[in-house]
Amino acid sequence: MTGRDARHWADYNDAQAGRAVRELCGEVIALAGPGEGRTAIDLGCGAGVETRALLHAGWRVHAIDSAPGTPERVLATVTDHAEDLAATLGGGRLTIEVADLATLDRLPPAGLVYSGYSLQYLAPDDFARLWPLIRESLRPGAWLAVTLLGDRDEWAGTPGETFLAEPAVRGLVDGLDLHRLTEEDADGPAFGGTKHWHVFHVIARAPG
């Protein structure tokens, strides 16, 4: 992942540990129903807030992030909120992979893939290489929920990052059943202060 250094992401993730589950993740969990041991992928899991929510909903979670200290950070979040961490880990319900999303060459088959505010930090070529892997990981009937930054975002044009116009976003989910595509285009808070956000929130489902 380019643009911001590893220390930035470690500091950012540390600051996220106490926040609520992102709305998009909560919505897709409700739509997908009880996990019942199905596999979910949390791409760019950060502090593990959404990982925790997926575990509580019964999913087996494969969490991926590149930031230093990711395993310890995620386990601390899960420990604070899960009643039986030993059963979660011992039962193989949580695996944590420390990896740059730009270097991934495969993803496990999944019933749900979630990524919030992570994929935009991939360079366009890396994004274009990763997206087919995401699509290929979706089992029949699987759910996909992602947040992507748009071309009117204040950060648009930052070297090594990906910003998309609406037609491109729709093209990414062509062939999937589109459940939600909502757009935000307004000023709002960011880690470093206030900025103009142009954001697409997408939920789609694989046929079958």
Secondary structure by P-SEA (a helix, b strand, c coil): cccccaaaaaaaaaaaccccccaaaaaaaaaaccccbbbbbbcccccaaaaaaaaaaccccbbbbcccaaaaaaaaaaaaccccaaaaaaaccbbbbbcccccccccccccbbbbccccccccaaaaaaaaaaaaaacccbbbbbbccccccccccccccbbbbcaaaaaaaaccccccbbbbbbbbbbccccbbbbbbbbbbbbccc
